[in-house]
Amino acid sequence: MSALGWAEGTWRKGSRSQFDGNCVEVAFSEEVVALRDSKSPHIPPLVISRAEFAAFVGLIKAGDFDRP
């Protein structure tokens, strides 16, 4: 799907950021995941494979990005 096609997609935010203006939004298709800044929805999203997104989420859950 092209970046322009994502404009009509279903974008989701994390439940902890629903009322905060600093949010990363995600949209899913069959093959890829798109990520964008909720403050700049007009900028084309970053599009990655579902496998890359799953690996990223796995690293987050494992604490690889936690601050010491």
Protein Blocks (a to p, Z undefined) as FASTA:
>chain_A
ZZklmmmmccdddfklmmpcbdcdddddfkbccdddfklmmbccddddfklmmmmmmmmm
nopmpcZZ
